[in-house]
Amino acid sequence: MAETDIESLIRSLVIPLLKQPQALSITQKDDGHYHRYIIDVAPNDVGRLIGRQGHVAAALRTIVEGTQSRRANSKRVRLLINDHRH
């Protein structure tokens, strides 16, 4: 399956933050209103991706969700980080 522009953007933003970039996995799930992009990384990299007080995750979400189209019939974009630490 071909990588979308948004997946490519996520990959380019996330890989420099990771110690184990080969473990990065991005899954896209569509539902009625959203294109959800779920990021899975190695358990040791989850904290690096979330950042202190969630600042890194918030910045990633701002960039990725800001790429969405403003057309009335387009789905919104959501970025989720799968937290395996708990």
PDB file with SEQRES, HELIX, SHEET and CRYST1 records, atoms N, CA, C and O in Angstrom:
SEQRES   1 A   86  MET ALA GLU THR ASP ILE GLU SER LEU ILE ARG SER LEU          
SEQRES   2 A   86  VAL ILE PRO LEU LEU LYS GLN PRO GLN ALA LEU SER ILE          
SEQRES   3 A   86  THR GLN LYS ASP ASP GLY HIS TYR HIS ARG TYR ILE ILE          
SEQRES   4 A   86  ASP VAL ALA PRO ASN ASP VAL GLY ARG LEU ILE GLY ARG          
SEQRES   5 A   86  GLN GLY HIS VAL ALA ALA ALA LEU ARG THR ILE VAL GLU          
SEQRES   6 A   86  GLY THR GLN SER ARG ARG ALA ASN SER LYS ARG VAL ARG          
SEQRES   7 A   86  LEU LEU ILE ASN ASP HIS ARG HIS                              
HELIX    1 AA1 ASP A    5  VAL A   14  1                                  10    
HELIX    2 AA2 ILE A   15  LEU A   17  5                                   3    
HELIX    3 AA3 PRO A   21  ALA A   23  5                                   3    
HELIX    4 AA4 PRO A   43  ASP A   45  5                                   3    
HELIX    5 AA5 VAL A   46  ILE A   50  1                                   5    
HELIX    6 AA6 ARG A   52  GLY A   54  5                                   3    
HELIX    7 AA7 HIS A   55  GLU A   65  1                                  11    
SHEET    1 AA1 3 SER A  25  ASP A  30  0                                        
SHEET    2 AA1 3 TYR A  34  ASP A  40 -1                                        
SHEET    3 AA1 3 ARG A  76  ILE A  81  1                                        
CRYST1    1.000    1.000    1.000  90.00  90.00  90.00 P 1           1          
ATOM      1  N   MET A   1       0.839  -1.177   0.000  1.00  0.00           N  
ATOM      2  CA  MET A   1       0.000   0.000   0.000  1.00  0.00           C  
ATOM      3  C   MET A   1       0.892   1.251   0.000  1.00  0.00           C  
ATOM      4  O   MET A   1       1.877   1.318   0.736  1.00  0.00           O  
ATOM      5  N   ALA A   2       0.545   2.219  -0.814  1.00  0.00           N  
ATOM      6  CA  ALA A   2       1.334   3.438  -0.949  1.00  0.00           C  
ATOM      7  C   ALA A   2       1.163   4.323   0.288  1.00  0.00           C  
ATOM      8  O   ALA A   2       0.096   4.386   0.898  1.00  0.00           O  
ATOM      9  N   GLU A   3       2.237   4.988   0.622  1.00  0.00           N  
ATOM     10  CA  GLU A   3       2.212   5.882   1.769  1.00  0.00           C  
ATOM     11  C   GLU A   3       1.574   7.210   1.364  1.00  0.00           C  
ATOM     12  O   GLU A   3       1.904   7.764   0.315  1.00  0.00           O  
ATOM     13  N   THR A   4       0.668   7.718   2.186  1.00  0.00           N  
ATOM     14  CA  THR A   4       0.021   8.992   1.891  1.00  0.00           C  
ATOM     15  C   THR A   4       0.959  10.146   2.233  1.00  0.00           C  
ATOM     16  O   THR A   4       1.981   9.952   2.891  1.00  0.00           O  
ATOM     17  N   ASP A   5       0.606  11.342   1.783  1.00  0.00           N  
ATOM     18  CA  ASP A   5       1.402  12.525   2.082  1.00  0.00           C  
ATOM     19  C   ASP A   5       1.452  12.780   3.582  1.00  0.00           C  
ATOM     20  O   ASP A   5       2.489  13.182   4.111  1.00  0.00           O  
ATOM     21  N   ILE A   6       0.347  12.549   4.263  1.00  0.00           N  
ATOM     22  CA  ILE A   6       0.315  12.776   5.705  1.00  0.00           C  
ATOM     23  C   ILE A   6       1.189  11.762   6.426  1.00  0.00           C  
ATOM     24  O   ILE A   6       1.903  12.123   7.361  1.00  0.00           O  
ATOM     25  N   GLU A   7       1.148  10.492   6.008  1.00  0.00           N  
ATOM     26  CA  GLU A   7       2.025   9.477   6.613  1.00  0.00           C  
ATOM     27  C   GLU A   7       3.486   9.835   6.390  1.00  0.00           C  
ATOM     28  O   GLU A   7       4.313   9.659   7.284  1.00  0.00           O  
ATOM     29  N   SER A   8       3.804  10.328   5.216  1.00  0.00           N  
ATOM     30  CA  SER A   8       5.172  10.740   4.918  1.00  0.00           C  
ATOM     31  C   SER A   8       5.585  11.912   5.812  1.00  0.00           C  
ATOM     32  O   SER A   8       6.710  11.947   6.310  1.00  0.00           O  
ATOM     33  N   LEU A   9       4.686  12.860   6.012  1.00  0.00           N  
ATOM     34  CA  LEU A   9       4.958  13.994   6.900  1.00  0.00           C  
ATOM     35  C   LEU A   9       5.200  13.507   8.325  1.00  0.00           C  
ATOM     36  O   LEU A   9       6.163  13.923   8.969  1.00  0.00           O  
ATOM     37  N   ILE A  10       4.331  12.630   8.818  1.00  0.00           N  
ATOM     38  CA  ILE A  10       4.490  12.097  10.175  1.00  0.00           C  
ATOM     39  C   ILE A  10       5.833  11.393  10.313  1.00  0.00           C  
ATOM     40  O   ILE A  10       6.562  11.611  11.281  1.00  0.00           O  
ATOM     41  N   ARG A  11       6.153  10.551   9.338  1.00  0.00           N  
ATOM     42  CA  ARG A  11       7.416   9.813   9.367  1.00  0.00           C  
ATOM     43  C   ARG A  11       8.615  10.771   9.410  1.00  0.00           C  
ATOM     44  O   ARG A  11       9.554  10.553  10.175  1.00  0.00           O  
ATOM     45  N   SER A  12       8.582  11.815   8.602  1.00  0.00           N  
ATOM     46  CA  SER A  12       9.706  12.759   8.571  1.00  0.00           C  
ATOM     47  C   SER A  12       9.827  13.562   9.864  1.00  0.00           C  
ATOM     48  O   SER A  12      10.929  13.965  10.236  1.00  0.00           O  
ATOM     49  N   LEU A  13       8.719  13.799  10.547  1.00  0.00           N  
ATOM     50  CA  LEU A  13       8.754  14.522  11.820  1.00  0.00           C  
ATOM     51  C   LEU A  13       9.179  13.631  12.989  1.00  0.00           C  
ATOM     52  O   LEU A  13       9.857  14.089  13.909  1.00  0.00           O  
ATOM     53  N   VAL A  14       8.778  12.356  12.950  1.00  0.00           N  
ATOM     54  CA  VAL A  14       8.959  11.471  14.099  1.00  0.00           C  
ATOM     55  C   VAL A  14      10.314  10.763  14.105  1.00  0.00           C  
ATOM     56  O   VAL A  14      10.918  10.615  15.167  1.00  0.00           O  
ATOM     57  N   ILE A  15      10.794  10.331  12.964  1.00  0.00           N  
ATOM     58  CA  ILE A  15      12.028   9.524  12.912  1.00  0.00           C  
ATOM     59  C   ILE A  15      13.213  10.198  13.619  1.00  0.00           C  
ATOM     60  O   ILE A  15      13.935   9.506  14.337  1.00  0.00           O  
ATOM     61  N   PRO A  16      13.455  11.501  13.458  1.00  0.00           N  
ATOM     62  CA  PRO A  16      14.594  12.108  14.171  1.00  0.00           C  
ATOM     63  C   PRO A  16      14.486  12.064  15.699  1.00  0.00           C  
ATOM     64  O   PRO A  16      15.492  12.218  16.391  1.00  0.00           O  
ATOM     65  N   LEU A  17      13.287  11.856  16.226  1.00  0.00           N  
ATOM     66  CA  LEU A  17      13.087  11.815  17.673  1.00  0.00           C  
ATOM     67  C   LEU A  17      13.362  10.444  18.284  1.00  0.00           C  
ATOM     68  O   LEU A  17      13.510  10.332  19.501  1.00  0.00           O  
ATOM     69  N   LEU A  18      13.431   9.408  17.464  1.00  0.00           N  
ATOM     70  CA  LEU A  18      13.464   8.034  17.951  1.00  0.00           C  
ATOM     71  C   LEU A  18      14.866   7.461  18.020  1.00  0.00           C  
ATOM     72  O   LEU A  18      15.719   7.774  17.190  1.00  0.00           O  
ATOM     73  N   LYS A  19      15.097   6.617  19.021  1.00  0.00           N  
ATOM     74  CA  LYS A  19      16.336   5.840  19.102  1.00  0.00           C  
ATOM     75  C   LYS A  19      16.229   4.550  18.311  1.00  0.00           C  
ATOM     76  O   LYS A  19      17.240   3.999  17.877  1.00  0.00           O  
ATOM     77  N   GLN A  20      14.997   4.060  18.119  1.00  0.00           N  
ATOM     78  CA  GLN A  20      14.751   2.831  17.349  1.00  0.00           C  
ATOM     79  C   GLN A  20      13.761   3.146  16.221  1.00  0.00           C  
ATOM     80  O   GLN A  20      12.607   2.723  16.281  1.00  0.00           O  
ATOM     81  N   PRO A  21      14.203   3.888  15.193  1.00  0.00           N  
ATOM     82  CA  PRO A  21      13.277   4.294  14.128  1.00  0.00           C  
ATOM     83  C   PRO A  21      12.714   3.117  13.322  1.00  0.00           C  
ATOM     84  O   PRO A  21      11.654   3.241  12.708  1.00  0.00           O  
ATOM     85  N   GLN A  22      13.408   1.993  13.320  1.00  0.00           N  
ATOM     86  CA  GLN A  22      12.921   0.827  12.577  1.00  0.00           C  
ATOM     87  C   GLN A  22      11.642   0.261  13.183  1.00  0.00           C  
ATOM     88  O   GLN A  22      10.932  -0.493  12.517  1.00  0.00           O  
ATOM     89  N   ALA A  23      11.333   0.605  14.423  1.00  0.00           N  
ATOM     90  CA  ALA A  23      10.129   0.114  15.096  1.00  0.00           C  
ATOM     91  C   ALA A  23       8.903   0.993  14.813  1.00  0.00           C  
ATOM     92  O   ALA A  23       7.799   0.669  15.249  1.00  0.00           O  
ATOM     93  N   LEU A  24       9.090   2.096  14.089  1.00  0.00           N  
ATOM     94  CA  LEU A  24       7.986   3.009  13.799  1.00  0.00           C  
ATOM     95  C   LEU A  24       6.961   2.358  12.884  1.00  0.00           C  
ATOM     96  O   LEU A  24       7.303   1.771  11.858  1.00  0.00           O  
ATOM     97  N   SER A  25       5.702   2.474  13.275  1.00  0.00           N  
ATOM     98  CA  SER A  25       4.598   1.971  12.469  1.00  0.00           C  
ATOM     99  C   SER A  25       3.482   3.014  12.512  1.00  0.00           C  
ATOM    100  O   SER A  25       3.115   3.505  13.579  1.00  0.00           O  
ATOM    101  N   ILE A  26       2.950   3.343  11.330  1.00  0.00           N  
ATOM    102  CA  ILE A  26       1.864   4.311  11.237  1.00  0.00           C  
ATOM    103  C   ILE A  26       0.669   3.602  10.604  1.00  0.00           C  
ATOM    104  O   ILE A  26       0.763   3.072   9.497  1.00  0.00           O  
ATOM    105  N   THR A  27      -0.437   3.601  11.309  1.00  0.00           N  
ATOM    106  CA  THR A  27      -1.652   2.953  10.833  1.00  0.00           C  
ATOM    107  C   THR A  27      -2.720   4.015  10.609  1.00  0.00           C  
ATOM    108  O   THR A  27      -2.922   4.894  11.447  1.00  0.00           O  
ATOM    109  N   GLN A  28      -3.398   3.928   9.478  1.00  0.00           N  
ATOM    110  CA  GLN A  28      -4.483   4.857   9.204  1.00  0.00           C  
ATOM    111  C   GLN A  28      -5.812   4.128   9.356  1.00  0.00           C  
ATOM    112  O   GLN A  28      -6.003   3.036   8.820  1.00  0.00           O  
ATOM    113  N   LYS A  29      -6.729   4.750  10.096  1.00  0.00           N  
ATOM    114  CA  LYS A  29      -8.077   4.213  10.253  1.00  0.00           C  
ATOM    115  C   LYS A  29      -9.057   5.335   9.954  1.00  0.00           C  
ATOM    116  O   LYS A  29      -8.931   6.439  10.484  1.00  0.00           O  
ATOM    117  N   ASP A  30     -10.020   5.051   9.116  1.00  0.00           N  
ATOM    118  CA  ASP A  30     -11.038   6.044   8.781  1.00  0.00           C  
ATOM    119  C   ASP A  30     -12.343   5.686   9.462  1.00  0.00           C  
ATOM    120  O   ASP A  30     -12.731   4.519   9.509  1.00  0.00           O  
ATOM    121  N   ASP A  31     -13.018   6.693   9.988  1.00  0.00           N  
ATOM    122  CA  ASP A  31     -14.373   6.491  10.471  1.00  0.00           C  
ATOM    123  C   ASP A  31     -15.233   7.597   9.873  1.00  0.00           C  
ATOM    124  O   ASP A  31     -14.801   8.268   8.935  1.00  0.00           O  
ATOM    125  N   GLY A  32     -16.379   7.791  10.368  1.00  0.00           N  
ATOM    126  CA  GLY A  32     -17.315   8.730   9.773  1.00  0.00           C  
ATOM    127  C   GLY A  32     -16.808  10.152   9.612  1.00  0.00           C  
ATOM    128  O   GLY A  32     -17.101  10.796   8.604  1.00  0.00           O  
ATOM    129  N   HIS A  33     -16.057  10.655  10.576  1.00  0.00           N  
ATOM    130  CA  HIS A  33     -15.665  12.057  10.552  1.00  0.00           C  
ATOM    131  C   HIS A  33     -14.162  12.286  10.506  1.00  0.00           C  
ATOM    132  O   HIS A  33     -13.723  13.406  10.244  1.00  0.00           O  
ATOM    133  N   TYR A  34     -13.362  11.255  10.754  1.00  0.00           N  
ATOM    134  CA  TYR A  34     -11.933  11.461  10.915  1.00  0.00           C  
ATOM    135  C   TYR A  34     -11.091  10.476  10.109  1.00  0.00           C  
ATOM    136  O   TYR A  34     -11.493   9.340   9.855  1.00  0.00           O  
ATOM    137  N   HIS A  35      -9.897  10.956   9.712  1.00  0.00           N  
ATOM    138  CA  HIS A  35      -8.801  10.095   9.278  1.00  0.00           C  
ATOM    139  C   HIS A  35      -7.896  10.025  10.512  1.00  0.00           C  
ATOM    140  O   HIS A  35      -7.280  11.025  10.883  1.00  0.00           O  
ATOM    141  N   ARG A  36      -7.813   8.877  11.136  1.00  0.00           N  
ATOM    142  CA  ARG A  36      -6.980   8.727  12.329  1.00  0.00           C  
ATOM    143  C   ARG A  36      -5.658   8.088  11.933  1.00  0.00           C  
ATOM    144  O   ARG A  36      -5.634   7.053  11.267  1.00  0.00           O  
ATOM    145  N   TYR A  37      -4.557   8.709  12.346  1.00  0.00           N  
ATOM    146  CA  TYR A  37      -3.231   8.172  12.119  1.00  0.00           C  
ATOM    147  C   TYR A  37      -2.678   7.786  13.483  1.00  0.00           C  
ATOM    148  O   TYR A  37      -2.493   8.636  14.355  1.00  0.00           O  
ATOM    149  N   ILE A  38      -2.419   6.497  13.655  1.00  0.00           N  
ATOM    150  CA  ILE A  38      -1.975   5.965  14.939  1.00  0.00           C  
ATOM    151  C   ILE A  38      -0.504   5.622  14.821  1.00  0.00           C  
ATOM    152  O   ILE A  38      -0.104   4.852  13.949  1.00  0.00           O  
ATOM    153  N   ILE A  39       0.298   6.197  15.703  1.00  0.00           N  
ATOM    154  CA  ILE A  39       1.739   5.980  15.705  1.00  0.00           C  
ATOM    155  C   ILE A  39       2.077   4.944  16.760  1.00  0.00           C  
ATOM    156  O   ILE A  39       1.695   5.073  17.923  1.00  0.00           O  
ATOM    157  N   ASP A  40       2.800   3.912  16.339  1.00  0.00           N  
ATOM    158  CA  ASP A  40       3.352   2.913  17.253  1.00  0.00           C  
ATOM    159  C   ASP A  40       4.868   3.003  17.179  1.00  0.00           C  
ATOM    160  O   ASP A  40       5.439   3.028  16.088  1.00  0.00           O  
ATOM    161  N   VAL A  41       5.518   3.051  18.325  1.00  0.00           N  
ATOM    162  CA  VAL A  41       6.978   3.057  18.400  1.00  0.00           C  
ATOM    163  C   VAL A  41       7.411   2.072  19.470  1.00  0.00           C  
ATOM    164  O   VAL A  41       6.578   1.520  20.190  1.00  0.00           O  
ATOM    165  N   ALA A  42       8.702   1.853  19.574  1.00  0.00           N  
ATOM    166  CA  ALA A  42       9.240   0.982  20.613  1.00  0.00           C  
ATOM    167  C   ALA A  42       8.878   1.567  21.985  1.00  0.00           C  
ATOM    168  O   ALA A  42       8.819   2.787  22.138  1.00  0.00           O  
ATOM    169  N   PRO A  43       8.636   0.711  22.977  1.00  0.00           N  
ATOM    170  CA  PRO A  43       8.252   1.210  24.307  1.00  0.00           C  
ATOM    171  C   PRO A  43       9.227   2.236  24.890  1.00  0.00           C  
ATOM    172  O   PRO A  43       8.811   3.141  25.614  1.00  0.00           O  
ATOM    173  N   ASN A  44      10.508   2.104  24.582  1.00  0.00           N  
ATOM    174  CA  ASN A  44      11.494   3.058  25.105  1.00  0.00           C  
ATOM    175  C   ASN A  44      11.427   4.416  24.426  1.00  0.00           C  
ATOM    176  O   ASN A  44      11.962   5.391  24.954  1.00  0.00           O  
ATOM    177  N   ASP A  45      10.788   4.502  23.275  1.00  0.00           N  
ATOM    178  CA  ASP A  45      10.692   5.758  22.538  1.00  0.00           C  
ATOM    179  C   ASP A  45       9.389   6.514  22.772  1.00  0.00           C  
ATOM    180  O   ASP A  45       9.256   7.654  22.328  1.00  0.00           O  
ATOM    181  N   VAL A  46       8.438   5.914  23.451  1.00  0.00           N  
ATOM    182  CA  VAL A  46       7.139   6.569  23.658  1.00  0.00           C  
ATOM    183  C   VAL A  46       7.309   7.884  24.413  1.00  0.00           C  
ATOM    184  O   VAL A  46       6.699   8.888  24.046  1.00  0.00           O  
ATOM    185  N   GLY A  47       8.111   7.892  25.436  1.00  0.00           N  
ATOM    186  CA  GLY A  47       8.346   9.107  26.222  1.00  0.00           C  
ATOM    187  C   GLY A  47       8.985  10.212  25.406  1.00  0.00           C  
ATOM    188  O   GLY A  47       8.663  11.386  25.589  1.00  0.00           O  
ATOM    189  N   ARG A  48       9.890   9.848  24.504  1.00  0.00           N  
ATOM    190  CA  ARG A  48      10.529  10.823  23.636  1.00  0.00           C  
ATOM    191  C   ARG A  48       9.506  11.446  22.685  1.00  0.00           C  
ATOM    192  O   ARG A  48       9.585  12.631  22.361  1.00  0.00           O  
ATOM    193  N   LEU A  49       8.563  10.646  22.252  1.00  0.00           N  
ATOM    194  CA  LEU A  49       7.550  11.110  21.311  1.00  0.00           C  
ATOM    195  C   LEU A  49       6.496  11.978  21.997  1.00  0.00           C  
ATOM    196  O   LEU A  49       5.966  12.907  21.388  1.00  0.00           O  
ATOM    197  N   ILE A  50       6.198  11.688  23.232  1.00  0.00           N  
ATOM    198  CA  ILE A  50       5.214  12.479  23.973  1.00  0.00           C  
ATOM    199  C   ILE A  50       5.851  13.761  24.500  1.00  0.00           C  
ATOM    200  O   ILE A  50       5.235  14.826  24.450  1.00  0.00           O  
ATOM    201  N   GLY A  51       7.071  13.665  25.002  1.00  0.00           N  
ATOM    202  CA  GLY A  51       7.778  14.834  25.514  1.00  0.00           C  
ATOM    203  C   GLY A  51       7.330  15.224  26.905  1.00  0.00           C  
ATOM    204  O   GLY A  51       6.353  14.695  27.436  1.00  0.00           O  
ATOM    205  N   ARG A  52       8.047  16.143  27.474  1.00  0.00           N  
ATOM    206  CA  ARG A  52       7.691  16.605  28.816  1.00  0.00           C  
ATOM    207  C   ARG A  52       6.361  17.333  28.774  1.00  0.00           C  
ATOM    208  O   ARG A  52       6.150  18.241  27.970  1.00  0.00           O  
ATOM    209  N   GLN A  53       5.483  16.917  29.647  1.00  0.00           N  
ATOM    210  CA  GLN A  53       4.134  17.472  29.770  1.00  0.00           C  
ATOM    211  C   GLN A  53       3.379  17.445  28.443  1.00  0.00           C  
ATOM    212  O   GLN A  53       2.454  18.230  28.234  1.00  0.00           O  
ATOM    213  N   GLY A  54       3.777  16.534  27.543  1.00  0.00           N  
ATOM    214  CA  GLY A  54       3.059  16.362  26.288  1.00  0.00           C  
ATOM    215  C   GLY A  54       3.341  17.409  25.229  1.00  0.00           C  
ATOM    216  O   GLY A  54       2.608  17.505  24.245  1.00  0.00           O  
ATOM    217  N   HIS A  55       4.393  18.195  25.414  1.00  0.00           N  
ATOM    218  CA  HIS A  55       4.661  19.288  24.479  1.00  0.00           C  
ATOM    219  C   HIS A  55       5.052  18.806  23.087  1.00  0.00           C  
ATOM    220  O   HIS A  55       4.641  19.414  22.099  1.00  0.00           O  
ATOM    221  N   VAL A  56       5.826  17.741  22.978  1.00  0.00           N  
ATOM    222  CA  VAL A  56       6.222  17.226  21.672  1.00  0.00           C  
ATOM    223  C   VAL A  56       4.997  16.671  20.945  1.00  0.00           C  
ATOM    224  O   VAL A  56       4.793  16.956  19.765  1.00  0.00           O  
ATOM    225  N   ALA A  57       4.192  15.888  21.638  1.00  0.00           N  
ATOM    226  CA  ALA A  57       2.979  15.331  21.036  1.00  0.00           C  
ATOM    227  C   ALA A  57       2.030  16.444  20.590  1.00  0.00           C  
ATOM    228  O   ALA A  57       1.426  16.351  19.522  1.00  0.00           O  
ATOM    229  N   ALA A  58       1.897  17.476  21.388  1.00  0.00           N  
ATOM    230  CA  ALA A  58       1.021  18.596  21.031  1.00  0.00           C  
ATOM    231  C   ALA A  58       1.527  19.303  19.779  1.00  0.00           C  
ATOM    232  O   ALA A  58       0.736  19.680  18.915  1.00  0.00           O  
ATOM    233  N   ALA A  59       2.838  19.484  19.680  1.00  0.00           N  
ATOM    234  CA  ALA A  59       3.413  20.129  18.500  1.00  0.00           C  
ATOM    235  C   ALA A  59       3.202  19.273  17.250  1.00  0.00           C  
ATOM    236  O   ALA A  59       2.863  19.791  16.186  1.00  0.00           O  
ATOM    237  N   LEU A  60       3.404  17.963  17.386  1.00  0.00           N  
ATOM    238  CA  LEU A  60       3.174  17.063  16.258  1.00  0.00           C  
ATOM    239  C   LEU A  60       1.725  17.115  15.799  1.00  0.00           C  
ATOM    240  O   LEU A  60       1.447  17.165  14.600  1.00  0.00           O  
ATOM    241  N   ARG A  61       0.812  17.104  16.746  1.00  0.00           N  
ATOM    242  CA  ARG A  61      -0.618  17.175  16.410  1.00  0.00           C  
ATOM    243  C   ARG A  61      -0.960  18.490  15.711  1.00  0.00           C  
ATOM    244  O   ARG A  61      -1.729  18.500  14.750  1.00  0.00           O  
ATOM    245  N   THR A  62      -0.395  19.593  16.189  1.00  0.00           N  
ATOM    246  CA  THR A  62      -0.648  20.893  15.580  1.00  0.00           C  
ATOM    247  C   THR A  62      -0.211  20.909  14.121  1.00  0.00           C  
ATOM    248  O   THR A  62      -0.938  21.404  13.260  1.00  0.00           O  
ATOM    249  N   ILE A  63       0.964  20.372  13.839  1.00  0.00           N  
ATOM    250  CA  ILE A  63       1.475  20.346  12.469  1.00  0.00           C  
ATOM    251  C   ILE A  63       0.628  19.433  11.597  1.00  0.00           C  
ATOM    252  O   ILE A  63       0.181  19.835  10.523  1.00  0.00           O  
ATOM    253  N   VAL A  64       0.408  18.211  12.051  1.00  0.00           N  
ATOM    254  CA  VAL A  64      -0.301  17.226  11.233  1.00  0.00           C  
ATOM    255  C   VAL A  64      -1.763  17.601  11.045  1.00  0.00           C  
ATOM    256  O   VAL A  64      -2.275  17.536   9.927  1.00  0.00           O  
ATOM    257  N   GLU A  65      -2.431  17.984  12.096  1.00  0.00           N  
ATOM    258  CA  GLU A  65      -3.848  18.324  11.994  1.00  0.00           C  
ATOM    259  C   GLU A  65      -4.053  19.641  11.258  1.00  0.00           C  
ATOM    260  O   GLU A  65      -5.147  19.900  10.756  1.00  0.00           O  
ATOM    261  N   GLY A  66      -3.026  20.472  11.185  1.00  0.00           N  
ATOM    262  CA  GLY A  66      -3.101  21.723  10.433  1.00  0.00           C  
ATOM    263  C   GLY A  66      -3.056  21.518   8.933  1.00  0.00           C  
ATOM    264  O   GLY A  66      -3.338  22.447   8.176  1.00  0.00           O  
ATOM    265  N   THR A  67      -2.707  20.324   8.488  1.00  0.00           N  
ATOM    266  CA  THR A  67      -2.636  20.045   7.056  1.00  0.00           C  
ATOM    267  C   THR A  67      -3.985  19.691   6.457  1.00  0.00           C  
ATOM    268  O   THR A  67      -4.102  19.571   5.238  1.00  0.00           O  
ATOM    269  N   GLN A  68      -4.983  19.526   7.270  1.00  0.00           N  
ATOM    270  CA  GLN A  68      -6.279  19.067   6.773  1.00  0.00           C  
ATOM    271  C   GLN A  68      -6.924  20.102   5.866  1.00  0.00           C  
ATOM    272  O   GLN A  68      -6.705  21.305   6.003  1.00  0.00           O  
ATOM    273  N   SER A  69      -7.703  19.610   4.962  1.00  0.00           N  
ATOM    274  CA  SER A  69      -8.418  20.451   4.011  1.00  0.00           C  
ATOM    275  C   SER A  69      -9.565  21.166   4.718  1.00  0.00           C  
ATOM    276  O   SER A  69     -10.161  20.627   5.651  1.00  0.00           O  
ATOM    277  N   ARG A  70      -9.862  22.355   4.278  1.00  0.00           N  
ATOM    278  CA  ARG A  70     -10.957  23.137   4.871  1.00  0.00           C  
ATOM    279  C   ARG A  70     -12.269  22.938   4.114  1.00  0.00           C  
ATOM    280  O   ARG A  70     -13.258  23.610   4.406  1.00  0.00           O  
ATOM    281  N   ARG A  71     -12.287  22.023   3.147  1.00  0.00           N  
ATOM    282  CA  ARG A  71     -13.516  21.771   2.401  1.00  0.00           C  
ATOM    283  C   ARG A  71     -14.584  21.197   3.331  1.00  0.00           C  
ATOM    284  O   ARG A  71     -14.274  20.472   4.276  1.00  0.00           O  
ATOM    285  N   ALA A  72     -15.807  21.521   3.058  1.00  0.00           N  
ATOM    286  CA  ALA A  72     -16.914  21.104   3.927  1.00  0.00           C  
ATOM    287  C   ALA A  72     -17.095  19.601   3.979  1.00  0.00           C  
ATOM    288  O   ALA A  72     -17.487  19.067   5.017  1.00  0.00           O  
ATOM    289  N   ASN A  73     -16.822  18.904   2.888  1.00  0.00           N  
ATOM    290  CA  ASN A  73     -17.065  17.462   2.871  1.00  0.00           C  
ATOM    291  C   ASN A  73     -15.835  16.626   3.208  1.00  0.00           C  
ATOM    292  O   ASN A  73     -15.892  15.400   3.113  1.00  0.00           O  
ATOM    293  N   SER A  74     -14.732  17.247   3.595  1.00  0.00           N  
ATOM    294  CA  SER A  74     -13.531  16.469   3.883  1.00  0.00           C  
ATOM    295  C   SER A  74     -13.493  16.031   5.351  1.00  0.00           C  
ATOM    296  O   SER A  74     -14.018  16.705   6.237  1.00  0.00           O  
ATOM    297  N   LYS A  75     -12.862  14.896   5.570  1.00  0.00           N  
ATOM    298  CA  LYS A  75     -12.729  14.385   6.935  1.00  0.00           C  
ATOM    299  C   LYS A  75     -11.606  15.119   7.649  1.00  0.00           C  
ATOM    300  O   LYS A  75     -10.644  15.566   7.024  1.00  0.00           O  
ATOM    301  N   ARG A  76     -11.736  15.238   8.948  1.00  0.00           N  
ATOM    302  CA  ARG A  76     -10.693  15.856   9.768  1.00  0.00           C  
ATOM    303  C   ARG A  76      -9.594  14.846  10.029  1.00  0.00           C  
ATOM    304  O   ARG A  76      -9.822  13.639   9.949  1.00  0.00           O  
ATOM    305  N   VAL A  77      -8.415  15.328  10.338  1.00  0.00           N  
ATOM    306  CA  VAL A  77      -7.250  14.492  10.603  1.00  0.00           C  
ATOM    307  C   VAL A  77      -6.987  14.482  12.097  1.00  0.00           C  
ATOM    308  O   VAL A  77      -7.029  15.530  12.742  1.00  0.00           O  
ATOM    309  N   ARG A  78      -6.716  13.304  12.655  1.00  0.00           N  
ATOM    310  CA  ARG A  78      -6.360  13.151  14.066  1.00  0.00           C  
ATOM    311  C   ARG A  78      -5.093  12.324  14.164  1.00  0.00           C  
ATOM    312  O   ARG A  78      -4.935  11.336  13.446  1.00  0.00           O  
ATOM    313  N   LEU A  79      -4.196  12.719  15.044  1.00  0.00           N  
ATOM    314  CA  LEU A  79      -2.948  12.001  15.286  1.00  0.00           C  
ATOM    315  C   LEU A  79      -2.993  11.409  16.684  1.00  0.00           C  
ATOM    316  O   LEU A  79      -3.204  12.132  17.657  1.00  0.00           O  
ATOM    317  N   LEU A  80      -2.799  10.117  16.792  1.00  0.00           N  
ATOM    318  CA  LEU A  80      -2.828   9.411  18.081  1.00  0.00           C  
ATOM    319  C   LEU A  80      -1.497   8.690  18.278  1.00  0.00           C  
ATOM    320  O   LEU A  80      -0.901   8.192  17.323  1.00  0.00           O  
ATOM    321  N   ILE A  81      -1.044   8.642  19.512  1.00  0.00           N  
ATOM    322  CA  ILE A  81       0.191   7.925  19.852  1.00  0.00           C  
ATOM    323  C   ILE A  81      -0.204   6.755  20.737  1.00  0.00           C  
ATOM    324  O   ILE A  81      -0.812   6.936  21.792  1.00  0.00           O  
ATOM    325  N   ASN A  82       0.145   5.560  20.300  1.00  0.00           N  
ATOM    326  CA  ASN A  82      -0.170   4.351  21.055  1.00  0.00           C  
ATOM    327  C   ASN A  82       0.841   4.236  22.201  1.00  0.00           C  
ATOM    328  O   ASN A  82       2.031   4.027  21.961  1.00  0.00           O  
ATOM    329  N   ASP A  83       0.376   4.369  23.423  1.00  0.00           N  
ATOM    330  CA  ASP A  83       1.243   4.370  24.613  1.00  0.00           C  
ATOM    331  C   ASP A  83       1.284   2.967  25.213  1.00  0.00           C  
ATOM    332  O   ASP A  83       0.336   2.536  25.870  1.00  0.00           O  
ATOM    333  N   HIS A  84       2.379   2.264  24.983  1.00  0.00           N  
ATOM    334  CA  HIS A  84       2.552   0.898  25.483  1.00  0.00           C  
ATOM    335  C   HIS A  84       3.125   0.854  26.895  1.00  0.00           C  
ATOM    336  O   HIS A  84       3.340  -0.230  27.437  1.00  0.00           O  
ATOM    337  N   ARG A  85       3.373   2.005  27.495  1.00  0.00           N  
ATOM    338  CA  ARG A  85       4.033   2.027  28.797  1.00  0.00           C  
ATOM    339  C   ARG A  85       3.127   1.576  29.929  1.00  0.00           C  
ATOM    340  O   ARG A  85       3.622   1.160  30.976  1.00  0.00           O  
ATOM    341  N   HIS A  86       1.829   1.645  29.752  1.00  0.00           N  
ATOM    342  CA  HIS A  86       0.900   1.314  30.857  1.00  0.00           C  
ATOM    343  C   HIS A  86       0.388  -0.085  30.726  1.00  0.00           C  
ATOM    344  O   HIS A  86      -0.398  -0.535  31.559  1.00  0.00           O  
TER     345      HIS A  86                                                      
END                                                                             
